[in-house]
């Protein structure tokens, strides 16, 4: 990659990181804080302290509580991720400070607050993670503990958040906001997962049929898709069969199903989600571009 292309690529990444940081800060400052809700992780701890000592101190708490994890990221993960995390945190803190100057508060039905606020926060954090940044140090802690023990990153993050939401309930002496915060947290992670993985999900389809030749020809000629033919044998019957393996986009599934059941109404079909598809040199390049934190979130979401 030439120098100009490399610079343009970095500008593009930081642009989307800035958009993500602003959306995350907007969701927290406009939707969550006015309705006494919190996020999980380090940001959640900072929001609890902001609730106790004053909303205006929230940006300082975010930076202060992330400092130990920034050091851990430098020591155990790498300098590139450290730079991305620092930039993401500073953009997020700057957005919090900017939005805090305006009296923007969303007061409405609790369902609207949880869904809209959670969706905006999930989109913001998802964009940051997708370009290689991170706002929350609990994932870094999860990476380190995962390397030393048998606990997964997701388990570490979940345990941390249980303590954070529990502490929030004890401080408020009211368990209604922590429970709503937990529901918001689930919305955040669902939306964040969609942003990280992408909306155009790739599927793998395994097909077992007595008319495998006709199905294969129809899929290749009518849809223009390639496929792989494997050979298997029934466990009970012992009959040898051809097994078709197809990779397709989600929107192509309906056409594939129509072809399969048109050629053989008794065909067996198994469909699975694919997180990533690599092919030769392009696949190797995509693999090199994939950041450590994206791999970690793939662990968390079980993709």
N, C-alpha and C positions, 0 to 999 in steps of 0.2 A: 504494500500500500504506500503511495507517495505521501510526501509530507503534507501537501495541501488537502488530500483526501483524509489523512489521519486527523488533521485539525478540524476539518468539517465534521468528521464523525464524532469527535469529542464535543463540539459545539452542539450537535444534534442531541447527544446523550444528556448534556447538561440542560438543554432547553426542556426536554421532557421531564427531567428531574425537578426543574423549577416548577413546572406545571403540577407535578405530583405533590411537591411540598406545599404549594399554595392550596390545592384542593384539600389536603389532609389538615392543614391549619384552619382553613375555612370551616370544615366539618366540625372540628373540635371547638373552635371559638364561637361559632354561630348556632350549632345544633346541640352539642354535648354539654358544654359548660353551663349555659343558661338553664338547662333542664336537669342539672345535677347528675350527669352521667359521666363515666370515665372510659378511657380506652384501656387495653391490657398493657403489660410490660412496663418498660422504663417510663414511657410517656404517661401511663396510668398512674405510676407513683408520683411523677411530677405534677399531675393534675390533682391528686389528693393533697399534696403539699400546697399547691396553689389555692385549693379550697380552704385550707386551714390558715395560711399566712397572707393570702391576697392573690387575686387573679393576675395582677400586674407582674408578679414574680415568676409566672409560669415559664417564660423563655429561659430564665436563669436556671431554674430547676432542671429543665430538659438538658441543658448543656452540662450542668454539674453532675447529674446522675449518669450521663453517658460517658463521661471522661474515663472511668475505670474500664469500661467496655471498649472504648477506643484504643486504650493501651493494649488490652487483650487481643483486639483485632490486629494491631501492628505486630504483636509478638507471635501469634499463633496462625494467622490467616495470610497476611501479606500486605505489602505497601500499596498496591493498586486498589484493593478493597478499602484500605484505610483512607485513602484520598477520597474515594467515592462516598464513604460514610461521613467523613468530615464535611464535605460539600453539601450532602443531603441534610445533615443536621443543621448546618448554618443557614441553609435556604429555608428550612422548616421554622427555625427560630426567628429568622427575619420576617417570614410571613405571619407568624403569630404576633410579633411586635407591630407589624403594619396593620393587620386586621383589628388588633386591640384598640387602635385609635378611633375606630368607628363604632357607633352604637348598633351593631348588627346582631340581632337576636331573633331566633325563630321560636315562636311560641305557638304550639298547635297540638293536635291530637298526638298521643304518645306513639301510636303506630307510624305516623308520618315522620316523627323525629327519629325513631329507631331505623326505619327503612331508608329514608332519604339521607340522614346523617351517616348511617353505616355504609351506604352505597358510595357516597362521596369520599369517605375516609378510605374505604377499600380500593377505590379507583386510584386515589392519590398514592397510597402506600404501594399498590401494585405497580404503578408506573415507576416509582423509585426503585423497587426491587428488580423490575424488568431491565432497567439500564445499569444495574450493578451496584446500587446504593442500599442503604439500610438506615432506619430511624431508631430501631429498638435493640438495645444491648442484650436482651434475654435470648435472642436467637444465637448470638455469639457465645453466650454462656452455654447454650445447648450444644453447640458444635464442640466446644472443649470437653464438656462432660461426656458427650457421645464418644469421643476418642478415648477417654479414660475408662469408661464403664460400658455396660450393656444397655443403658437407657438411650432411647431415641431423642432426637431434637424436639419432636412434637411433645413427647412426654415431659421433658424438662420445662418447655414453655407453658404447658398446661398446668403443671404443679405451681410454677411461679405465679401464674394468673389467678389460680384458686386462692393463694395467699393474699394477692393484691386486692381482689374483689372482697375477700373476707375482711381485710383490714379496713377497707372503705366502709363496709357495713358497720363494723365496730365503732369507727369514728363518728359516723352519722347517727348511730343507734337506730338505724332504719334499714331493713333489708330489701325494701322495694327498689331503690336506685341501683344497688349492686346487681340485682337480678335483671333489671332492664339493661344495665351495662353489659352483662353477660350475653343477653340476646343480641344487643348491638354488636358485640365482639364477634358473634357467630355470623352475622350479616357481613361484617367487614371481611372476614376470612373467606367467605364464599365468593364475594365480589372480587377480592384480591386474587384469589385462585384463578378466576376467569380472565383477569387482566394479565397475569403472569403467563399462563398457559396459552391464552389466545382464544378468541371466540370461534375460530374455524378449527374445530376439533377434528383430528384425523382418527379414523377407525380402521381396525383390522377385522376382516371377516374370514372365518374358516368355514368351508362348505363341504359337506359329505353327501354325495348323491350318486344314485345309479346312473344318472344322466349327466355326469360331470363333463363329458366332452361337449355336449350341446350347450351347457351352462357357460363353460369357458369361452366357447366361440362367440356366444351372444354378448358376454361381458366385454370381450376384447373388441368386437366389431361394432356393437351398438353404442357402447359407452366410451370406447377408446382407452380402456384401462388395461394395464399389464397385470399379470398374475403369475403365481408359482404353483406348479403341480407337484404334489408329494404323494407318496405311496404308503398306504397303511393297511391294516388288517383288523377286522372286527374281533373284539375280545371274546365274545360268546359264539358268534357264528363262524369265525375263522375266515370269512370271505374277504378277499383282497379288493380294496377300493382305492380310487384316486381321491385325494384330498386337495381342494383348491384353497389357496391363500391369496386374499386380495386386500390391498390398502386403498382406501378411498376417503374422500371428504364426507362430512356429516350430511351435506345436502344431496349426496349421491346415493345415500342408503336406500331411499324409497325405490329408485329405479333398479338397484341391484336386487332388492327383495322381489320386485315384480318379475324380473327375469328368472330368478331362481324358482319361484313357485309356479311360474308359467311353464317352465320346462319339467319341473318335478315337484308336485304338491306335497310329497312326503319327504323332501330334502331336509337335512339337519344343517342348521346354521348357528354359529357362535360369533358374537360381535363384542369387541373389546376397544377401550379407549387407548390411544397411543400418545405418549407425551412428546416424543420426538422421533422423526424419521430422518436418517442420514444416508447419503448415497455418494460413495467414492470421495473425490477431492473436495466437493462442496460440503459433504458431511463432516470431513475433517476440519474444514474452516469453521463451520458452525460450532463444532465441539470446542475449538480453541477460543471462540468468542464467548462461550457460555461462562458466566461468572460463578464463583464458589457459592455465593449467597442464593442464586437461583437453584443450584443443585440442592442446597439445604432445604429450601422451601418445597422442592419436589418431594423430599423425604417427609416433610410435615404433612403435606396434603395427600400423600400416598399415591402419587401419580406415577 
